[in-house]
Amino acid sequence: MTGPTAAQVMVAATARLRAAGVPDPARDARILLAHAARIEASRVTLIAPEDLAPDIAERYEQLIALRVIRVPVSHLLGEREFYGRRFKVSGDVLDPRPETECLIEAAIAVPYQNVLDLGTGSGCILVTLLAEQPKATGLGVDLSEAACLQASANAVLHRVQARADIRQSDWFEKVEGQFDLIVSNPPYIALDEMQGLSTEVRIHEPEMALTDGGDGLAAYRQIAKEVALYLKPGGRVLVEIGPTQASAVAALFEQAGLQHIRVIQDLDGRDRVICADSIPLSGLEGRN
């Protein structure tokens, strides 16, 4: 007696995911079947008519059971794509998100030699910037030791480890020197907004990477307070923001003495990045 085909099992899994309220259940069922079978997702149609091997069926059942309780697909796969590269992820770090790619686009538009990434998490921003600029060096800091280990692993994965320094640090606490580019995707969700997040994000991603437990602006206040000390003359700072935070963060940067403050929108037209410059050396000389 033969068992169910891969197609039959995938249809049943899709129904379970749909009943659990999982968005796009057919897509997830397909991706997870490919992962269980250790094949590319594009090859699922090739095995669809075949009986599903017992070991694959068992792995698939475990994956679907976890997805039903809203464990993110990225955590089940152990990776997430960001700016054309795959990054290892886990529940210890924030998942790389497509909207953060507009920060990368803005950062690489101007040459840089050394980068500071505040709250590096998975390291996706720092590693991408180093991969895109082969002569650049960078420092990534994060309060979470687990995040530092994840970022270090991604630096090795993308062969930039010789140019990447990862340190456990509370913002600027263990940062030394000055940088021509400082970037950050800090926790910016206000505490009263947390309940509005999806179950996948609220339950399975690290809370400290999502919210400051207050109004969502604490990280920007801390960055603005010290960033000028760590920027080279004429250097740039780019931070990701929530779509309603542009004016508040811009005001903090203006108070910090930064200039040329501008707002960059994501592909959906929402405010997503604040970019500002330090005072160039000529401007500093003019103040003396």
C-alpha positions as CSV (number, residue, x, y, z in Angstrom):
1,M,0.0,0.0,0.0
2,T,1.4,3.3,-1.0
3,G,1.3,6.5,1.0
4,P,-0.1,9.9,0.0
5,T,1.7,11.8,-2.7
6,A,3.6,15.0,-2.0
7,A,0.8,17.0,-3.7
8,Q,-1.8,15.4,-1.4
9,V,0.2,16.1,1.7
10,M,0.9,19.7,0.6
11,V,-2.9,20.3,0.0
12,A,-3.7,19.0,3.5
13,A,-0.9,21.1,5.0
14,T,-2.3,24.2,3.2
15,A,-5.7,23.6,4.7
16,R,-4.3,23.3,8.2
17,L,-2.4,26.5,7.8
18,R,-5.4,28.3,6.4
19,A,-7.5,27.1,9.3
20,A,-4.9,28.4,11.7
21,G,-5.1,31.9,10.1
22,V,-1.7,31.8,8.6
23,P,-1.3,34.4,5.7
24,D,-0.6,32.9,2.3
25,P,-0.8,29.2,3.5
26,A,-0.2,27.7,0.1
27,R,3.1,29.6,-0.3
28,D,4.3,28.5,3.2
29,A,3.2,24.9,2.6
30,R,5.3,24.8,-0.6
31,I,8.4,26.4,0.9
32,L,8.3,24.1,3.9
33,L,7.8,21.0,1.8
34,A,10.9,22.0,-0.2
35,H,12.8,22.5,3.0
36,A,11.7,19.1,4.4
37,A,12.7,17.4,1.1
38,R,15.9,19.4,1.0
39,I,15.2,20.7,-2.5
40,E,14.7,24.1,-4.1
41,A,11.2,25.4,-3.9
42,S,11.1,25.5,-7.7
43,R,11.4,21.7,-7.8
44,V,8.4,20.9,-5.6
45,T,6.2,20.4,-8.8
46,L,8.6,17.7,-9.9
47,I,8.0,15.6,-6.7
48,A,4.3,16.4,-6.4
49,P,3.0,13.2,-8.1
50,E,5.4,11.0,-6.1
51,D,4.7,9.2,-2.9
52,L,6.3,11.2,0.0
53,A,9.1,9.3,1.7
54,P,8.4,8.6,5.4
55,D,11.4,10.6,6.6
56,I,10.4,13.7,4.5
57,A,6.8,13.3,5.7
58,E,7.9,13.3,9.3
59,R,10.0,16.4,8.9
60,Y,7.2,18.1,7.0
61,E,4.7,17.3,9.8
62,Q,7.0,18.9,12.4
63,L,7.5,22.0,10.3
64,I,3.7,22.4,9.6
65,A,2.9,21.9,13.3
66,L,5.3,24.7,14.2
67,R,4.0,27.0,11.5
68,V,0.4,26.4,12.8
69,I,1.5,28.0,16.1
70,R,2.9,30.9,14.1
71,V,6.7,30.2,14.3
72,P,8.0,32.3,11.4
73,V,9.0,30.5,8.2
74,S,12.4,32.2,8.4
75,H,13.0,30.5,11.8
76,L,12.0,27.1,10.5
77,L,14.3,27.6,7.5
78,G,17.0,29.2,9.6
79,E,17.6,31.9,7.1
80,R,16.1,35.0,5.4
81,E,17.1,36.8,2.2
82,F,18.2,40.4,2.4
83,Y,19.6,42.5,-0.4
84,G,20.2,39.5,-2.6
85,R,22.1,37.5,0.1
86,R,20.9,34.8,2.6
87,F,21.4,35.5,6.2
88,K,21.2,33.0,9.1
89,V,18.5,34.0,11.6
90,S,17.0,32.7,14.8
91,G,14.7,33.8,17.6
92,D,17.6,35.7,19.0
93,V,17.6,38.4,16.3
94,L,15.1,40.6,14.4
95,D,14.4,39.1,11.0
96,P,15.9,41.2,8.1
97,R,13.1,43.0,6.4
98,P,12.7,44.3,2.8
99,E,12.0,47.9,3.9
100,T,15.5,48.1,5.5
101,E,17.0,47.7,2.0
102,C,16.2,51.3,1.3
103,L,18.7,52.2,4.1
104,I,21.3,50.1,2.3
105,E,20.6,51.9,-1.0
106,A,21.0,55.3,0.7
107,A,24.2,54.2,2.5
108,I,26.0,52.8,-0.6
109,A,25.1,55.9,-2.7
110,V,28.1,57.7,-1.1
111,P,31.5,56.1,-0.7
112,Y,32.5,55.1,2.9
113,Q,35.6,53.5,4.5
114,N,34.5,52.6,8.0
115,V,31.0,51.8,9.3
116,L,29.5,51.6,12.8
117,D,26.2,49.6,13.0
118,L,24.4,50.3,16.3
119,G,22.2,47.3,17.4
120,T,23.6,45.1,14.7
121,G,21.3,42.1,15.4
122,S,21.7,39.5,12.6
123,G,24.4,41.7,11.2
124,C,22.5,42.0,7.9
125,I,23.1,45.8,7.6
126,L,26.8,45.7,8.5
127,V,27.7,42.6,6.5
128,T,25.8,43.9,3.4
129,L,27.6,47.3,3.6
130,L,31.0,45.5,3.9
131,A,30.1,43.1,1.1
132,E,29.1,46.0,-1.2
133,Q,32.2,48.0,-0.4
134,P,35.1,45.5,-0.4
135,K,37.7,47.9,1.0
136,A,35.5,49.1,3.9
137,T,35.8,48.0,7.5
138,G,33.1,48.0,10.2
139,L,32.1,47.7,13.8
140,G,28.8,46.2,14.8
141,V,27.6,46.4,18.4
142,D,24.6,44.9,20.2
143,L,23.6,44.5,23.8
144,S,22.6,40.9,23.1
145,E,25.4,38.3,23.3
146,A,23.3,35.9,21.2
147,A,22.9,38.6,18.5
148,C,26.6,39.2,18.4
149,L,27.2,35.5,17.8
150,Q,24.6,35.5,15.0
151,A,26.2,38.6,13.4
152,S,29.6,37.1,13.6
153,A,28.4,33.9,11.9
154,N,26.8,35.9,9.1
155,A,30.1,37.8,8.7
156,V,31.9,34.5,8.2
157,L,29.2,33.2,5.9
158,H,29.6,36.2,3.6
159,R,33.4,36.3,4.0
160,V,33.7,39.7,5.5
161,Q,34.8,38.6,9.0
162,A,38.3,40.0,8.5
163,R,36.9,43.4,8.1
164,A,34.1,43.2,10.7
165,D,34.5,43.7,14.4
166,I,31.5,42.5,16.4
167,R,31.2,43.6,20.1
168,Q,28.7,43.3,22.9
169,S,28.0,46.9,23.9
170,D,25.2,49.1,25.2
171,W,25.0,51.5,22.3
172,F,28.2,53.5,22.3
173,E,29.5,52.1,25.5
174,K,32.4,50.1,24.0
175,V,32.8,52.1,20.7
176,E,36.1,53.8,20.1
177,G,37.2,56.1,17.3
178,Q,35.2,57.9,14.6
179,F,33.4,56.7,11.5
180,D,32.4,58.2,8.2
181,L,29.1,56.2,8.2
182,I,26.9,55.3,11.2
183,V,23.8,53.2,10.7
184,S,21.1,51.7,12.9
185,N,17.8,49.9,12.8
186,P,16.9,50.4,16.5
187,P,13.8,49.3,18.4
188,Y,11.2,51.8,17.4
189,I,7.8,50.2,18.2
190,A,6.0,52.0,21.0
191,L,4.8,49.8,23.8
192,D,1.2,50.6,23.1
193,E,1.7,49.4,19.5
194,M,3.0,46.0,20.3
195,Q,-0.4,44.3,20.5
196,G,-1.0,45.3,16.9
197,L,1.9,43.3,15.6
198,S,1.5,39.9,14.1
199,T,1.8,36.8,16.3
200,E,4.9,35.8,14.4
201,V,6.6,39.1,15.3
202,R,5.2,39.7,18.8
203,I,5.8,36.2,20.1
204,H,8.8,34.9,18.2
205,E,11.1,37.9,17.7
206,P,13.2,39.4,20.5
207,E,11.2,42.1,22.3
208,M,14.3,44.2,23.0
209,A,14.8,44.5,19.2
210,L,11.3,45.7,18.7
211,T,10.4,48.1,21.5
212,D,12.0,50.4,24.1
213,G,9.1,49.7,26.4
214,G,8.0,53.4,26.0
215,D,7.3,55.8,23.2
216,G,9.6,54.1,20.6
217,L,12.0,57.1,20.6
218,A,14.4,56.2,23.4
219,A,17.0,54.7,21.0
220,Y,17.0,57.8,18.8
221,R,17.5,60.0,21.9
222,Q,20.5,57.9,22.9
223,I,21.9,58.0,19.4
224,A,21.4,61.7,18.9
225,K,23.0,62.4,22.3
226,E,26.3,60.8,21.4
227,V,26.5,60.3,17.6
228,A,28.3,63.6,16.8
229,L,31.3,62.4,19.0
230,Y,31.7,59.3,16.8
231,L,31.2,60.8,13.3
232,K,34.1,62.1,11.3
233,P,33.7,65.6,10.0
234,G,31.3,65.3,7.0
235,G,30.3,61.8,8.0
236,R,26.7,60.5,7.7
237,V,24.3,58.8,10.0
238,L,21.3,56.8,8.7
239,V,18.6,55.3,11.0
240,E,15.5,53.4,10.1
241,I,12.3,54.8,11.6
242,G,8.7,53.9,12.0
243,P,6.5,55.6,9.4
244,T,5.1,58.2,11.9
245,Q,8.4,59.2,13.5
246,A,10.2,61.3,10.9
247,S,9.5,64.7,12.4
248,A,10.4,63.6,16.0
249,V,13.7,61.9,15.0
250,A,14.6,64.8,12.6
251,A,14.1,67.2,15.5
252,L,16.4,65.1,17.8
253,F,19.1,65.1,15.1
254,E,18.7,68.9,14.5
255,Q,19.1,69.5,18.3
256,A,22.3,67.3,18.2
257,G,23.9,69.7,15.7
258,L,23.6,67.5,12.6
259,Q,22.8,69.0,9.3
260,H,21.2,68.3,5.9
261,I,18.6,66.2,7.6
262,R,16.4,64.4,5.1
263,V,13.7,61.7,5.1
264,I,13.9,58.7,2.7
265,Q,10.7,56.8,1.9
266,D,10.4,53.1,1.2
267,L,8.9,51.5,-1.9
268,D,5.4,51.8,-0.3
269,G,5.9,55.6,0.0
270,R,6.2,55.5,3.8
271,D,8.8,57.5,5.7
272,R,11.5,54.9,6.5
273,V,15.0,56.4,6.9
274,I,16.4,59.6,8.4
275,C,19.7,60.6,7.0
276,A,21.9,63.4,8.4
277,D,25.4,64.7,8.1
278,S,27.9,65.9,10.7
279,I,29.5,69.3,10.3
280,P,32.3,69.2,7.7
281,L,35.8,70.1,8.9
282,S,35.6,73.5,7.1
283,G,32.5,74.3,9.1
284,L,34.2,73.4,12.4
285,E,37.1,75.6,11.5
286,G,34.7,78.4,10.8
287,R,33.4,78.2,14.4
288,N,36.8,78.9,15.9
